[in-house]
Amino acid sequence: MKLTKPYPKIYVLGGHKLSTTYIKHLCQAKKEALIDFDQLFYIDPADNPFCKIDSPNSGEHIKANYTQGLANIFINSEPEELKNMWLIPDHTAPHVLFKLFLDWLYVMQYQFEVLPFTQDLKLPYQKTLPSGVCAISYATWTCPLECEEPDTCPGISNTRTWDFGAFLKDQDFNGIDSTHFFSCEQIAYGVCGIPLSLIKSEFDRLFKDIKEDHTFLVGTHSKCHGIIGIARMTKQIQNNI
């Protein structure tokens, strides 16, 4: 996917070795005019993450954990600015956007409980983790971390016939009042991104309709892999200001 307009800011989750590889790929893609951006940041709570040592001039370090760093971006950015910002997820991390939604709701004085995902989606791989979050995949083999998800899957040397974007959209989830999905779109060299404006709009949609006992699902996915989290609102502690 070639970005057809400049995106002033790209935010990468993590400054570890894999995230540094993503950062290098993005910088190389910019040199080759595949993408364009003005600023590149990486969010990492460490004082001296791997990227800062290995590639000190590749991006600007934001010292914060993932959800804190993202929350600050949304607080300090206008809606029009968010349209021109992309998030590069950390595929080795827990369900960051689910945690971000829960953190936002907590700040807004809502109480909730995380529910384990138990519905059988009849996929080749599905595992609910101790946290209740569920990992799903069409692959039963180990995929390269920088896979570009080509039409011909290198894992089977044959045409890829699946796409979580279509599957999850059409899925009937039991007992769920609202679903909020984030597709990781290929940008360049296997690096995937999510528009920050989509994250904000999906949370606004959840917050607009939320009430006691509202059960919602947040999912992040590529064409081949995904992660799902479910929570149920229990009560609002006090009136929001």
N, C-alpha and C positions, 0 to 999 in steps of 0.2 A: 504494500500500500504506500503510494507516494503522497505525502502531504501536499495539498495543492495550494496552500497559502502559508505564510510564515506563522509559526507559533512562538510568541515571545518567550514563554517559560515552559520548561520541562522539569518535572520533579521525579527523581528516582528514589524509591524506597530502599535504603541500605547503602552502606559504604563498604561492604564486605567484598570478597573476591568476585563473586558472581555479579553483583551489582556494578562493580568496576568494569567488568567485561561488557555489560550493557552500555555503560557510559562511553567506553572506547568505541563501541559499534556506532553509537549515535553521533559521536564526533567525526568518525570516518564517513558516515553517511552524509553528514553536512558538507564535508570536504568534497564529496562526489556529487553534491547538489541533488541528492535524493530527498533530503528534508532540509528545513531551515528553522532555526531558532535563535533567539537573542541571548537567552540565559539558560543555564542548566544547573540545577541544584540536586543535592542528594541529602536525604534525611537519615541521620544515624545518631544514636544517643552517646556513642563513644567519643572521647576527646580526640583520639587519633585513629580513626578507622583506616582500614586497608587502603582505600582510595586516596586518602590524604597523603599517604606515604608513597604509594605506587605511582599515582598520577595527580600530583598536586595542582596542576593547571587545567585539569579537565572539567572541573565543576566547583561550585561553591557549597561548602559544608554547612548544613543546618543542624545544629546539635539539639536533638529532641528525639523522643520516641516517636514511632510512626503516627499514632493517633493524635498526639499533641502537635506534632509538626503540621499535619494536615488540617487540624482544627484552626491553627493560627493562620494558615493560608486562607481558609474560607472567611475567617473573621476580618482579615485585612484586605480582602479583594472584593471589588464590585462585580455584580453579575456579568457585565459585559467583558470584564477581564477574564473571568473563568472560562469563557468561550474559547479563549486562545491559550489555554493551559492544558497540559497533558500530564497524567500520572503514569509512571512505570512501576508496576507492582513488583514486590519481592515474592517470587514463587516458592521460596523456602520458608516463608513466614506463616503464622496462623492466619485465620480469616480476618484480615485487617479492616476491610470495609464494614463487616458485621460488627466488629469491636468499635469502630468509629460511630456507627449508628447508635449503639448502646451507650457509648460515652455521651453523645449529644443528648439523648433522651434523659440520661441521669442528670446532666447539668440543668435540663429543663424541668427537673423535679418529678420525673416519672419513675416508678418502680416497675420492674419486669422480672421475668424468669426465663432463662434459656432452656429450651426444650430439646431433647435428643431427637434427631431426625431418624424415624423408624420406617418410613414408607419404602417399600421395595420398588425401585425404579427399573429393575430387570436389566441392569447394565453389566458389562463384563467385569467391572470392578466397582464396588461400593463398600465403604467402610465408615461407620460412625465412630468418631474418636471419643475418648473419655470426656472431652469438653462438651460433647453433644453435637459438635460440628461434623458434617459428613463430607468425606472426599469421594468424588466420583470420577470415573474415567472410562473411555472406550478402549483403552490400551491395557493389555495384560503383560506388556513388555516394558522395558526401560527406555524412555524417550530421551533424546538429547535435550538439555536445558535450553538450547538456543534453536530449537526446531522452528522452521518457518511455516509449518503446517501446509506443505504442498498438496496438490490434488492427488499425487501419487505418494502414499505414505511409505516412508523408508522402513518402517517397522514390519510391514507385510509385503513390500515391493508390489503393491497393487493400488488400485484406485481407492481413495478414502471416500466412504459412503456415508459418513456420519458428520454431524455438526451440532454441538450442544446449543448453539443459538436457536436453531429451529426446534430441537427436542424439548428444551426447557420451556420455551414459549408456549408449546402445545400441551405441556404436561398438566394433568389435573392433580393438584396437590391437596391432600386430605386435610381439612380443617384449617386452611390458610385463608386469611382475609385479604392480604395483599402480598404481592411478590415484587421484588426489586432486584433486577439482574444487571450485571455489568460484564459486558463482553470485552475481552482483551483483544484489541485489534492490532494486526501486524503493522509495524511502522517500517522497520528496516533491519535486515540481518538477524531475524529471529527475536528482535526486541518488540514487545507488545505494550500498548498504552490504552488508557481509559481517559476520556475527556473529563476534566474536573467539573464542568458544568452539568454533566449527566449525574454525577454523584450528588451534587447539591439539589438538582431538580427531583431526584428520586427521594431524597430525604424530605424535601418540602411536601411531596405527594403523600408520604407516610404520615408526616406530622399533621397535615390538613385533616385527615380522616381518622386519626388515632383516637381511641377511647378505651375504657376498661374492657379487658378480655380480648382486645384486638390482637390477633396472632399474625405475625409477619415473617416473611422469608427473605433473606438477603443472599444472593448468589453471585460469585465471580467465576468466570469461565473463559476458556479458549474454545477452539473447535473440538478439542479432544479431551480436556480435563476441566474439572470444576470443583468448587467447594461451596457448601450450603450451610447456612445457619438459621435457626428458627428461635424466635422469642415471643412471649405473650405478655402484654401489658397487664399489670395487676392493679395499680392505682396511681393516681396523680397525688403527690404529697401535698402540694398547695397550688393555688392559682398561679399561672404564669404571668409574668409582667409583660 
